[in-house]
Amino acid sequence: MMPKVSIVITCYNKEQFLSKMLDSILVQKWDNIELIIVNDGSTDASGHILAWYESKFIARGYEINIINQKNAGVAVASKNGLAQVTGEFVCLLDADDELSPLYVSKLAGWLVANPTYDWVACDAIREEDDNKTYYVETTPTDEKMAERWLMQTFHREVWVYMVRTDYMNKCKVVERFNTKRIGNQEGQFFLPLSMGGGKIGFINEPLYKHNLLNIETHRSYSQDYNRLSTRYAGFIQSINEIIKSLDIDEDEKKRLCAISEIKHKILVVKACLYRMFGNESVENALESLFETVIKYFSTIPIMYKYNAYNNPWVFCDAIEDNILNIKSRIAEHPKGRIIGWGAMGNNGKHALPYLTNTPLSPTDLWDASIENSYIKHPDVDNITDKDTIIIFPSRVKIVEEINKLLIGKKCNIILYQDIKVYIGSILFADFYNGGIKFKPCNQK
């Protein structure tokens, strides 16, 4: 018999999207599902929709448990839902997203076929309000997962994971849930699992569709610097409380807490830049970040503060590279043409000014979307083995498409991620050459 899979969903005022999620569960290619839905005090029609679907799930042969509670936030709702799990496997989903019909069967089937693994992850599709969908990759590695999760180097949302319930209980996920803060269930679920020593597997297929069409209704705080910084300060406190509850040594707790604080300060800076809050907000965010860097790193050159204000994106990337011990992999200077592919995209526009007057300054600019006197359409047929191709796009699918076109070519290929590190190593060299060291364990 198929093992029972417990699907836990929290719901607050999701009437516009809820039916799509519920319909996507009904068509799963897996017959033994326990659906636990926590209605967190919805004031719209969500409760009526859930009641209407209850008979459909029973007719499908699924168990369904609808928990109606007063509004207490997603952390409380998640904890209450997870506490009711009776299945062998469990996943925690969002009410306004959708599942591939194979979501449960692929993830649960993988765990059945790999009994020595404790959890498994998949990739996803993200739908945004620009009417476009984007492929979201979950990086396939289980090394330093907590550190990398805090640094947001891979997909963080909880719904790409399916976990053996025994492993979740071993990691005391439910007991460690911090319900003092409204929001932020991701860290509550992921961090204890990542530090529990369990083996994780990966399925590189997009089995989940993440809906960001209504993102602004949830994130009005991101339109104002003060609300944004206050909210992220709350995240820092919440995540630190989770970290302090983990069964790891004190130095490791301090290190992870420091990483969390630094990363959230970086996120505030980048949000101010991305949303163009204004120079004053950017300066305040950078000042707060710089104070945090001074607290956790060895001596910072005075000129770096000036460079940070003039190159805030690069400064943030250099800090992250230092923590993750990322070094530039570009050792040799190209001898032939240097071709910037995708030069008119956001990444190209960001990087090209920094590459000017460096050995990697492009001699040719390519972009499939435009052609003029200095930008050409990609001319793959005339690429030689002496050419260097800088691939500016970073979206997984676009990079894959370009790489397919380059099959059989012996040219040198440089990805945008390496270009970012290359630029950082020029402007903030001490973050890369050992001149600045990350020392969070010295904090008092």
LOSE-200444 format. One record per residue (C-alpha): residue in one letter; x, y, z. Coordinates in steps of 0.05 Angstrom, whole numbers, padded with zeros to 5 digits, always signed. Last residue first. Layout:
AXYZ ...
This chain:
K+00604+00775+00466 Q+00623+00765+00394 N+00688+00727+00380 C+00651+00670+00346 P+00629+00717+00292 K+00698+00724+00262 F+00694+00733+00186 K+00763+00750+00160 I+00787+00809+00120 G+00856+00809+00087 G+00845+00737+00065 N+00848+00750-00009 Y+00773+00753-00024 F+00744+00804+00025 D+00810+00842+00020 A+00799+00854-00055 F+00738+00897-00048 L+00734+00933-00115 I+00772+00883-00158 S+00752+00819-00122 G+00680+00843-00124 I+00682+00850-00200 Y+00710+00779-00208 V+00658+00751-00160 K+00602+00782-00200 I+00633+00757-00265 D+00636+00686-00236 Q+00561+00689-00222 Y+00550+00715-00292 L+00579+00653-00324 I+00645+00650-00363 I+00652+00604-00423 N+00718+00592-00460 C+00707+00570-00532 K+00712+00498-00553 K+00645+00496-00590 G+00612+00429-00597 I+00552+00449-00555 L+00548+00525-00554 L+00475+00528-00574 K+00458+00480-00518 N+00496+00525-00470 I+00453+00584-00490 E+00389+00545-00477 E+00415+00520-00409 V+00433+00591-00389 I+00363+00614-00407 K+00331+00558-00367 V+00372+00571-00305 R+00362+00646-00302 S+00430+00679-00297 P+00434+00719-00361 F+00503+00751-00372 I+00537+00693-00408 I+00608+00717-00420 I+00635+00680-00481 T+00710+00677-00491 D+00735+00666-00562 K+00799+00629-00579 D+00763+00564-00596 T+00724+00600-00650 I+00652+00626-00654 N+00630+00641-00725 D+00569+00595-00726 V+00543+00621-00659 D+00528+00691-00685 P+00484+00720-00630 H+00448+00783-00655 K+00493+00843-00652 I+00499+00904-00607 Y+00543+00963-00629 S+00508+00992-00690 N+00441+00963-00673 E+00407+00897-00657 I+00358+00880-00602 S+00325+00821-00568 A+00376+00766-00584 D+00432+00804-00550 W+00507+00802-00566 L+00562+00852-00548 D+00631+00845-00578 T+00700+00867-00552 P+00677+00855-00480 S+00720+00884-00423 L+00747+00822-00389 P+00820+00844-00383 T+00793+00906-00346 N+00785+00976-00375 T+00709+00970-00374 L+00687+00909-00336 Y+00653+00950-00281 P+00610+00988-00331 L+00589+00922-00363 A+00565+00887-00300 H+00499+00921-00283 K+00474+00930-00355 G+00493+00858-00369 N+00456+00832-00308 N+00394+00872-00324 G+00391+00847-00396 M+00420+00886-00454 A+00486+00848-00456 G+00454+00780-00464 W+00519+00749-00490 G+00582+00791-00476 I+00635+00766-00525 I+00708+00772-00509 R+00748+00760-00573 G+00814+00725-00568 K+00869+00719-00515 P+00827+00716-00451 H+00864+00731-00386 E+00875+00670-00342 A+00853+00661-00270 I+00778+00671-00270 R+00755+00627-00213 S+00747+00685-00164 K+00740+00661-00093 I+00678+00642-00053 N+00691+00629+00021 L+00616+00630+00037 I+00624+00686+00088 N+00672+00723+00042 D+00627+00715-00018 E+00569+00744+00021 I+00609+00805+00042 A+00632+00815-00030 D+00561+00811-00057 C+00538+00866-00009 F+00596+00911-00031 V+00582+00897-00104 W+00510+00920-00097 P+00530+00981-00056 N+00581+01008-00105 N+00588+01083-00089 Y+00567+01078-00016 A+00608+01014-00008 N+00670+01045-00040 Y+00669+01102+00011 K+00661+01052+00067 Y+00715+01008+00037 M+00765+01066+00038 I+00772+01058+00113 P+00798+00987+00106 I+00758+00938+00149 T+00794+00905+00208 S+00767+00835+00224 F+00694+00820+00213 Y+00633+00811+00259 K+00621+00879+00291 I+00651+00920+00234 V+00604+00884+00186 T+00545+00901+00230 E+00563+00975+00232 F+00570+00973+00156 L+00501+00943+00148 S+00469+00996+00191 E+00505+01051+00153 L+00485+01018+00087 A+00411+01018+00106 N+00414+01091+00129 E+00449+01111+00064 V+00399+01073+00021 S+00341+01105+00058 E+00371+01175+00050 N+00386+01164-00024 G+00315+01146-00042 F+00268+01086-00035 M+00289+01062-00104 R+00253+00995-00099 Y+00314+00956-00120 L+00363+00999-00081 C+00322+01000-00017 A+00309+00925-00024 K+00383+00912-00034 V+00402+00950+00029 V+00347+00915+00070 L+00370+00847+00043 I+00441+00862+00063 K+00418+00876+00135 H+00381+00810+00133 K+00444+00774+00110 I+00487+00804+00164 E+00439+00786+00220 S+00430+00715+00195 I+00504+00704+00187 A+00516+00729+00258 C+00463+00681+00285 L+00496+00624+00247 R+00565+00640+00276 K+00538+00648+00346 K+00502+00581+00343 E+00565+00548+00316 D+00604+00577+00375 E+00552+00552+00424 D+00554+00479+00401 I+00495+00449+00365 D+00429+00419+00388 L+00385+00474+00361 S+00344+00521+00406 K+00393+00579+00397 I+00383+00574+00321 I+00307+00581+00328 E+00314+00641+00374 N+00364+00673+00325 I+00313+00662+00269 S+00260+00701+00307 Q+00306+00758+00327 I+00333+00766+00256 F+00263+00762+00227 G+00240+00816+00275 A+00297+00861+00252 Y+00274+00846+00182 R+00205+00873+00198 T+00233+00936+00230 S+00279+00948+00170 L+00221+00942+00121 R+00174+00984+00162 N+00226+01040+00166 Y+00245+01034+00092 D+00174+01036+00064 Q+00145+00999+00005 S+00168+00931+00030 Y+00117+00933+00087 S+00061+00927+00037 R+00085+00856+00028 H+00024+00810+00030 T-00021+00849-00017 E+00041+00864-00059 I+00053+00790-00074 N-00015+00777-00105 L+00011+00749-00171 L+00069+00714-00136 N+00042+00644-00144 H+00092+00587-00135 K+00080+00527-00180 Y+00108+00462-00153 L+00135+00400-00188 P+00189+00434-00228 E+00237+00376-00239 N+00308+00369-00213 I+00291+00318-00160 F+00337+00325-00101 G+00356+00280-00042 I+00369+00298+00031 K+00407+00258+00083 G+00392+00273+00156 G+00443+00305+00202 G+00392+00343+00243 M+00420+00412+00226 S+00382+00420+00161 L+00317+00393+00192 P+00321+00442+00251 L+00333+00499+00202 F+00278+00483+00152 F+00212+00484+00188 Q+00220+00543+00235 G+00262+00579+00183 E+00206+00576+00132 Q+00149+00593+00180 N+00167+00667+00179 G+00101+00701+00195 I+00071+00728+00260 R+00125+00726+00313 K+00118+00696+00383 T+00101+00628+00353 N+00172+00600+00351 F+00167+00529+00327 R+00218+00487+00366 E+00168+00435+00391 V+00140+00425+00321 V+00208+00415+00288 K+00235+00369+00343 C+00290+00342+00296 K+00270+00271+00313 N+00197+00290+00300 M+00214+00315+00230 Y+00256+00252+00219 D+00198+00207+00239 T+00152+00247+00194 R+00196+00233+00133 V+00202+00299+00098 M+00177+00328+00032 Y+00209+00394+00011 V+00194+00444-00044 W+00139+00474+00000 V+00186+00502+00053 E+00208+00564+00015 R+00283+00576+00015 H+00307+00563-00056 F+00383+00567-00058 T+00439+00616-00040 Q+00395+00650+00011 M+00452+00665+00059 L+00412+00635+00116 W+00396+00575+00073 R+00470+00568+00055 E+00490+00568+00128 A+00436+00518+00146 M+00453+00474+00086 K+00528+00470+00100 E+00534+00412+00051 D+00470+00378+00028 T+00477+00395-00046 P+00429+00398-00105 T+00410+00473-00110 T+00335+00480-00113 E+00322+00512-00181 V+00266+00562-00194 Y+00243+00566-00267 Y+00208+00631-00283 T+00137+00646-00307 K+00116+00710-00340 N+00052+00750-00336 D+00090+00809-00306 D+00053+00794-00241 E+00098+00735-00225 E+00091+00660-00234 R+00147+00618-00203 I+00159+00547-00227 A+00190+00498-00179 D+00248+00450-00166 C+00242+00389-00121 A+00266+00370-00052 V+00275+00305-00012 W+00278+00284+00060 D+00305+00231+00106 Y+00345+00188+00058 T+00365+00116+00074 P+00299+00090+00048 N+00311+00112-00024 A+00256+00081-00067 V+00201+00101-00017 L+00231+00170-00010 W+00231+00179-00086 G+00160+00154-00091 A+00139+00206-00039 L+00171+00262-00079 K+00149+00239-00149 S+00080+00215-00127 V+00064+00277-00086 Y+00083+00329-00139 L+00061+00288-00199 P-00004+00326-00213 S+00039+00389-00209 L+00018+00428-00149 E-00011+00498-00144 D-00002+00560-00101 D-00049+00604-00059 A-00057+00558+00001 D+00018+00551+00015 L+00047+00482+00030 L+00079+00443+00086 C+00099+00371+00068 V+00096+00307+00108 F+00114+00233+00099 E+00092+00173+00141 G+00025+00204+00154 T-00007+00221+00221 V+00003+00296+00223 Q-00038+00335+00274 A+00021+00373+00305 L+00041+00397+00236 G-00025+00435+00230 N-00019+00470+00297 K+00053+00489+00283 S+00036+00516+00215 A-00023+00557+00241 V+00019+00586+00298 A+00074+00606+00249 V+00024+00630+00196 G-00009+00681+00242 A-00057+00679+00301 N-00125+00690+00270 K-00175+00651+00310 Q-00177+00578+00292 N-00213+00531+00244 I-00178+00464+00233 I-00201+00425+00172 N-00179+00353+00173 I-00186+00314+00109 E-00171+00241+00094 Y-00169+00226+00020 G-00212+00174-00015 R-00230+00220-00073 A-00301+00222-00047 I-00274+00247+00020 F-00235+00300-00017 K-00296+00323-00056 S-00338+00324+00008 E-00290+00373+00041 Y-00288+00419-00020 W-00351+00458-00001 A-00327+00467+00071 L-00260+00493+00046 I-00293+00543+00000 H-00338+00567+00056 G-00279+00579+00101 S-00241+00616+00047 A-00299+00664+00034 D-00266+00724+00066 T-00253+00737+00140 S-00202+00680+00148 G-00188+00662+00221 D-00126+00619+00207 N-00161+00563+00169 V-00112+00506+00183 I-00118+00453+00129 I-00094+00382+00141 L-00100+00337+00080 E-00082+00264+00091 I-00064+00230+00025 N-00063+00157+00004 D-00083+00155-00069 W-00024+00186-00105 K-00027+00211-00177 Q-00052+00278-00151 V-00115+00305-00185 L-00150+00326-00121 I-00089+00363-00097 S-00088+00408-00158 D-00162+00424-00147 L-00147+00446-00076 M-00091+00492-00098 K-00133+00522-00154 S-00193+00531-00108 L-00152+00571-00057 F-00130+00627-00105 Q-00181+00683-00098 E-00209+00658-00031 K-00140+00663+00001 N-00160+00702+00064 Y-00115+00663+00112 C-00098+00591+00098 T-00046+00544+00125 I-00035+00479+00088 V-00008+00413+00115 I-00004+00354+00066 S+00006+00288+00102 V+00028+00231+00056 K+00005+00161+00075 P+00050+00106+00049 M+00022+00071-00014 M+00000+00000+00000 
